[in-house]
Amino acid sequence: YWLSDYHVDGLRVDAVASMLYLDYSRPHDGWLPNQHGGRENLEAVSLLQEANTLIHAEHPGVASIAEESTAWPGVSRPVDSGGLGFGFKWNMGWMHDTLDYFSHDPVHRRYHHHARTFGLQYAFSENFLLPLSHDEVVHGKGSLLTKMPGDRWQQLANVRALFAWMWAHPGKQLLFMGGEFAQEREWDHDRSIDWHLLADPGHGGVHRLVRDLNHAYRPRPALWSTDFDPAGFAWLIADGADENVAAFLRIGTDGEVLACVANLSPIVRHDYRVGLPRAGRWREVLNTDTETYGGSGVANLAGVVADGPAAHGQPTSATSTLPPLGVVWFEPEAN
């Protein structure tokens, strides 16, 4: 009905775990085992498999998404391979860990660096969607902006850095309305989002960044063609906890590459060496600290040149300037 009559682009099934397990949130004597003596709800599994089979057969291209909070295997695996048949699984672990990391004052982030990197341990076990949904900005949780530490400039810078990190990270992106301009209030279904904030340079800057992230994302297969393939990702700097720096490489099916470097401290990092896979000049594709976005304007306008020694498991390296509370994307000019 929703697909045929309303032509929605996708369906998200909430609380799938409560369907899959007969004992989910029930007392030990409040459920009966299945015919094999287990706690799996076999009828619910069949229902989800049949529904997803019909969705994909009758409405090709529609997204079916499971908000599933356990380690049930094969949520996004095809039905004929024994999976539930969803197109994507809600990556709740990434969401919780990432928001937890960003909520800490930069001086303490070194002690939470694992929250920033742990998601790559399981990032390719399902077809994950990275959700910053309505669930994170309701019921007293505050908005994305108010989750961030520091003064208003730092809060906005953190939001911008979060988005650039998210867009470069393996997985598909979901951003709830209002997040694209860093809404101040948490979401209230009884009133409009605060469109007037677009007139504010800081909030308008976040809006322009999201626009430019999308414009940069679409023509670069390195950012999306291998989202579910571990061959499309490589850590460059996973152990930069003391400096709040992390960097990784995305590799597309066409062989093109993009480096994402994040400095989540309020200190400018000068002459910071990053290992790179190709020698030559790398252009700065995107910088969240650009003045257009409300940043301080610390940039590598001429790009960087990878002609240094091997570093971070790569054959060459370049030194760059990392902006405060900023994320920078680099790509080789030869891409």
MOSUL-V319355 format. One record per backbone hydrogen bond with DSSP energy under -1.0 kcal/mol. NH is the residue of the N-H (numbers start at 1). CO is the residue of the C=O. E is the energy in kcal/mol with one decimal. If there is no record, write none. Layout:
NH|CO|E, NH|CO|E
This chain:
5|1|-2.5, 6|1|-1.0, 8|2|-1.6, 11|63|-2.6, 13|65|-3.0, 16|67|-2.0, 19|16|-1.4, 20|16|-1.9, 21|17|-1.7, 22|39|-3.6, 24|21|-1.2, 26|23|-1.8, 30|27|-2.4, 34|38|-2.8, 37|34|-2.3, 41|20|-3.1, 42|40|-1.2, 45|41|-2.1, 46|42|-2.2, 47|43|-2.3, 48|44|-2.6, 49|45|-2.4, 50|46|-2.6, 51|47|-2.6, 52|48|-2.5, 53|49|-2.2, 54|50|-2.3, 55|51|-2.5, 56|52|-2.4, 57|53|-1.7, 58|54|-3.0, 59|55|-2.3, 62|59|-2.0, 63|9|-2.3, 65|11|-3.1, 66|88|-2.2, 67|13|-2.6, 68|66|-1.2, 77|74|-1.0, 81|78|-1.5, 82|79|-2.3, 83|78|-2.4, 84|74|-2.3, 85|77|-2.0, 86|75|-1.8, 87|64|-1.6, 88|64|-2.0, 89|127|-2.5, 90|66|-3.1, 91|129|-2.7, 92|90|-1.6, 95|91|-1.9, 96|92|-2.7, 97|93|-2.5, 98|94|-2.7, 99|95|-2.4, 100|96|-2.0, 101|97|-2.4, 102|98|-2.5, 103|99|-1.4, 104|101|-1.3, 108|105|-2.4, 111|108|-1.7, 112|109|-2.0, 115|112|-1.5, 116|113|-1.2, 117|113|-1.0, 118|114|-2.8, 120|117|-1.5, 121|118|-2.7, 122|119|-1.1, 125|122|-2.1, 128|126|-1.4, 129|89|-2.4, 130|172|-4.2, 132|174|-2.6, 136|133|-1.4, 137|134|-1.5, 141|138|-1.4, 147|143|-1.0, 148|145|-1.4, 155|151|-2.6, 156|152|-2.4, 157|153|-2.3, 158|154|-2.5, 159|155|-2.1, 160|156|-2.4, 161|157|-2.4, 162|158|-2.6, 163|159|-2.2, 164|160|-2.1, 165|161|-2.4, 166|162|-2.4, 167|163|-2.7, 168|164|-1.3, 169|165|-1.2, 172|128|-1.8, 174|130|-2.1, 176|132|-2.6, 179|176|-2.1, 181|178|-1.1, 182|179|-1.5, 183|178|-2.2, 187|137|-2.1, 191|188|-1.8, 195|193|-2.0, 197|194|-1.9, 198|195|-1.9, 199|196|-1.7, 200|197|-1.8, 204|200|-3.3, 205|201|-1.7, 206|202|-1.5, 207|203|-2.0, 208|204|-2.2, 209|205|-2.1, 210|206|-2.4, 211|207|-2.0, 212|208|-2.4, 213|209|-2.9, 214|210|-2.1, 215|211|-2.1, 216|212|-2.5, 217|213|-2.1, 218|214|-1.9, 220|217|-1.6, 223|220|-2.2, 224|221|-1.3, 225|221|-3.1, 227|224|-1.1, 229|226|-1.6, 232|229|-2.4, 233|230|-1.4, 234|249|-1.8, 236|247|-2.5, 237|247|-2.5, 245|240|-2.2, 246|262|-2.0, 247|237|-2.1, 248|260|-2.1, 249|234|-3.3, 250|258|-3.0, 251|232|-2.0, 252|256|-3.1, 255|252|-1.9, 258|250|-2.0, 259|330|-3.0, 260|248|-2.8, 261|328|-2.9, 262|246|-3.2, 263|326|-2.9, 264|244|-2.9, 269|322|-2.3, 272|320|-3.0, 274|318|-2.6, 276|316|-2.6, 280|306|-1.8, 282|304|-3.5, 283|331|-2.5, 285|329|-2.1, 286|329|-1.1, 288|327|-2.2, 290|287|-1.6, 293|290|-1.5, 294|291|-1.6, 295|290|-2.1, 297|289|-2.9, 303|300|-2.3, 304|282|-2.5, 306|280|-3.4, 307|305|-1.3, 308|317|-2.6, 311|314|-1.3, 314|311|-2.2, 316|276|-1.6, 318|274|-2.0, 320|272|-1.9, 322|269|-2.8, 325|265|-3.0, 326|263|-1.7, 326|323|-1.1, 328|261|-2.9, 329|286|-2.6, 330|259|-2.8, 331|283|-1.9, 333|281|-2.6, 335|332|-2.2
